[in-house]
Amino acid sequence: MPPELRGSGPIHDSRFTYGPANIVANFNDLHITEARAISTHLPRELRPEGDPRAVQEIVTAIETAGGQIPFSEYMRLALYGRGGYYADGKVAFQQNGSGMGDFETAPEKSFDFSRALVVGVCALWDATGKKPFNLVEVGGGSGRMAKDMLSTFRNEQSEAYSNLEYFINDFDGMKPRQQETIGSSQGAHVGSYALTSGEEGHAQDLAKVTWLDAASETALQELDNGRPTIVVANEVPDAAPADIVSNVDGVLRQKMVAFDGTYFTEQWGELTPEVQDYIERYGVAVPVGQETAISVEALALQQKITHTPGFAAFINIDYGQFGPAFYDTEPWQPAPVSISGASGRPHGQWWTEAPLRTYPRGFHPLQMAGELDITYNPDFNAHRQAAEEEQLRTVFAGTQESFIEVCGMPNSRTMFAIREEIDSFFSEASKRRIDRARELFADRFQVLVVTNLTGVDFETPKPLLSGYDELVKLVGHRS
Ligand SMILES: C[S@@+](CC[C@H](N)C(=O)[O-])C[C@H]1O[C@@H](n2cnc3c(N)ncnc32)[C@H](O)[C@@H]1O
């Protein structure tokens, strides 16, 4: 074992250098990617009756529509309408495993996630002929991935750094926190370059970023600058408005939302033409008695992305599934959600957890409109099919773990072997967490890379990211 690992003391002591110890610290949370982890600490006051602006907009929409709206319309208004959870920038990200936040995503868990993604982007950029390029992040969240990708480009891929302009396409309500995150070392991960960047480095990174308001349908069209455009998105399609479809005694029905004067209520209605079309086009097969979620808008967002001027490639990362039997492999069991008494909303409505989830966990999606995140499991088959129908090539379609492995991370078998080898660095609690997460989430996250470029190879693993070579030597192999 290299001497710098033995006896280098507790991992958190070596904060300001980037070396194996930091990498192991990062791995504590990498591969877990247990997005939207349950948080028991609510980071902010939730208004039990919902955001009044969001509630009002939804009630008006229901009245205007003659008494009911598709669930997707409710979700759109609750997340992206006036006073919406994202539109209003309410979302509370959990950072550095603080336990505080509505949910936690992979870039929030580990700097190395963004570091591996930079390798993936560079593989695509190489195939453009290394021209000046647009790197667009759709759904920038807290700004963490932008911060870590930019500082990684600056430190590890300086040629690409000088050729890129970074764009964040998100709702304006998210912009102030993204600017703050990118422009400072506040809240940087252990080992992250962002910790050692200094004011100048942060200012340089921030100056590379331009915001494009997602509320504008044409924002992505503004990229018409003649450069190739590479797009990345982590956990964005799952936040697209989704519809719930159920097979009720052999007939497919769609969830509609009504208002009884006090509460939002749900009822099964006829399929809208868009939902019907999606079901036929993408082969949605819902077994009798089961429900699933589909999102016409997630595919519309993908299409908006692939129609961006200069579009070259899209790396789409999210939970969800590939596989021909996406809709009927998981026997989703309807389960009653536990509804907080505080809201006074009716208890005991039945709702399937799997097709739809709320964050913070445990609330009914029709509660607290505008205060909660609502998500569904994206159908990666449909995303792939839709992209291929537009003549794009799929150059990667697989699990997140296999993608970051191709991008220079050791896979989890190797990392667990390393973990065994340097057991003393890990607390029992974090080991349990890793094991549990691995069991539960190993294949829950997927990556789809579609492109019109030729010569992109995401099959041959890239060289190990610096620092990992020493760790891999510890176990003598990269399995
Ligand atoms: C679950 S968060 C993920 C944030 C971040 N990518 C991460 O991994 O931590 C979803 C993000 O997508 C944004 N978003 C949702 N729909 C969008 C759309 N149609 N266009 C652009 N951004 C969108 C939200 O505002 C939010 O920042």
The ligand as an ORCA input file, in Angstrom:
! r2SCAN-3c Opt
* xyz 0 1
  C     -34.004     17.618    -10.054
  S     -33.296     19.100    -10.503
  C     -31.685     18.546    -11.019
  C     -30.677     19.625    -10.885
  C     -29.226     19.270    -11.244
  N     -29.087     18.911    -12.650
  C     -28.686     18.199    -10.348
  O     -28.410     17.104    -10.827
  O     -28.508     18.453     -9.149
  C     -34.118     19.499    -12.007
  C     -33.628     20.805    -12.626
  O     -34.162     20.926    -13.938
  C     -34.731     22.212    -14.115
  N     -35.727     22.062    -15.181
  C     -36.887     21.402    -15.135
  N     -37.523     21.456    -16.317
  C     -36.722     22.142    -17.148
  C     -36.826     22.534    -18.505
  N     -37.891     22.246    -19.237
  N     -35.820     23.247    -19.039
  C     -34.738     23.560    -18.315
  N     -34.588     23.233    -17.007
  C     -35.568     22.529    -16.439
  C     -35.219     22.580    -12.726
  O     -35.427     23.948    -12.544
  C     -34.044     22.047    -11.867
  O     -32.966     22.940    -11.817
*
